[in-house]
Amino acid sequence: MVAEVLGVEGSVPPPDAQSRATGATRRVALGISYLGCAYKGWQSQPGGGTVQDALESALSRFAVTPVKVVCAGRTDAGVHGMNQVVHLDTHLDRTPFSWVRGTNAFLPRDIAVQWAAPVSNGFHARNGAIGRRYTYVLLEAAVRPALEHGRAGWVFRPLDADAMREAAQHLIGVHDFSSFRSSMCQSPTPVKTLREIGIRRCGPPEAPTAYWRFDFEGQAFLHHMIRNIMGCLLAVGTGAQRPEWVREVRDALDRKVAAPTFSPDGLYFLGPRYDPAWGLPEQVPGFDWLPT
């Protein structure tokens, strides 16, 4: 289990002395945040240019040996990560504080290790996740944004919150999400459990511009699933479609009947959820700039 996070002693003892003495392989979990604008997504590619490539390069330089990681969930090009969780296996005996500061010394400024924790070999960043959370940040304004470019989506038409919330209810629960699935999706099944969609407008109701926050939580997601859902919710929010249309799209099981895939700019992977017994952080600082 977890011994310490960022060097703070926890309630579970650290790896035993015999493990240190024999140089046995130990598993370490890391929490990673990144701005996805400059990257081709999370997953490593032959030509490089991904968040995983940058992280593994930094870890390998810190460890002075090749390091590979397993992540909780892959993100697309342009999508950001708040608390992406990875695990790695290593013979190194380093404190969590050293893993954080040492790796960050070799990372670009738009990627940072937020925390580190030793875990038992039974922990698996991807298979052990019992849930995953995403947030989409959207700016409603007459003119396209500049400072928020790449960090928030944008619509220029006013949005109807009640209509979007009604439409979202048709997606809660266990459904076949084929209509919201990318043709490149590698998931063995389109059936997923969507537990929650939260929609709220941030800021004064009379303001001519506003931020919107769309929160999604589910067990797992298909490739482009959230961006495709966003496209449909915004079609309803702008009055182009009725709330019931989302149910019709869902039941059609056909990607062609849904709205176009929405921009990745405002999509943030908040991170996975694990059994609390692991003691891993579920949140890191973020969205403090977003009005309430």
C-alpha positions, 0 to 999 in steps of 0.5 A: 500500500501507500507509504507516503505522498510527497514525502509525508508519512502515511498510515501504511509502512514503507517497503520493508528493509529486505526489499531495499537490501536485495534490490527487488523490483518495487512499484511506484505510482505518480500523479502527472499534470500536463497542458496538452496543446503541444502534444499528440496525445498521451500514448507514445508514438514512433515519431515522439511528440506525446506526453508519455514520450516526454515523461518516460524520457525524463524518468529514464534520465532521472533513473539513469536506466530506461523506464516505461509507464502504464497510465490510467487513461489515454488522452487525445491530442490537445486534451489536458491532464490534471491528475493522470496516474501512472505506475512504473517498476524500478529497482531504485530506492528513492523517496517520493520527494525525490521522484517528484523533484528529480523527474520534474528537473527533466520535464518541459514546463507544461508537464509536471509530476505532482506526487509520488507514492510507493505501492504494492505490485498489486496496484495497476494504474489502468486496470485498478481504476474504478472510475474516471473523471473529466471536465470540459471548460467552455467559454460562451462569448460573442468573440473567440478567446485569445488568452483561453485559446487551447485551454477552453472550448468556445461557443458564440451562441447563448446556451440553455442550461435546462435543455442540456441537463434534460438531454444529458439524462438520456445518457446516464446509466449503462448504454451502448455508446456506439453513436458517440464512438470514434471509428478508431476506438480500440475498446472491445465493447461500446457498452459503458457506464456513465454515472454523472454529467454535471452542467453549470454556468459560472459567473453572474447570470446577467453577464454577456460572457460566461464560463461553463463547466461540464463534469463527466464521471464513468467507469471508462470512456470510448475514444472521442466519447466525451467530445462527441457527447459535447457536440450533441449537448451543445446542439441542444443548448443552442436550440438546434436540436430538442433534448429528446434528440440525444436519446434518438442519437443514443438509440441509433447506434450510429455515429453518423447521426450525431453531432460533429466531434467538438474541439479538444481545447477545453477537455481535462482528464481530472484523473481516475478513482481507486479503492480508497485503501490505496490512499492515493490523491484524487485531486490536485490544484486546478481550476482555481481561476474558474468563477463559481 
